[in-house]
Amino acid sequence: MEVEVTSNTSKALALANILVNGIESLIFDCSCSDAYIDVEFSSLEDLLGSDINVNLSECEYRPDKYFELDYLVDYGLVNSVNVSLGSSGTNYRVLYDEAIKTTLKWAIPYMKLT
């Protein structure tokens, strides 16, 4: 069985990587307790081309730069990224689970596992 990884799959995994790295940079730089993605999605591919809203919770400092998050727009993965203070949305750590699901979706058939 041959499996083709689509460009959308590659883009979705790149989006997850850049988004997590950017959020974790903001959490560290602004001394925040947590972060949330305030956009509805059921898979990483749903985030492609969307407007991403990131809410930072309990920060000591307000962010003045967005680190890697700007790359999401520069690379055409999303339309826009907005960062604000708050705690509404889905915890950003769910992106780790979504990246694993996306990878396994293609790896398991390739490895002929069921």
Summary of the structure (lengths in Angstrom):
residues: 114
radius of gyration: 15.1
end to end distance: 12.9
largest distance: 52.3
contacts: 338
relative contact order: 0.24
helix: 46%
strand: 17%
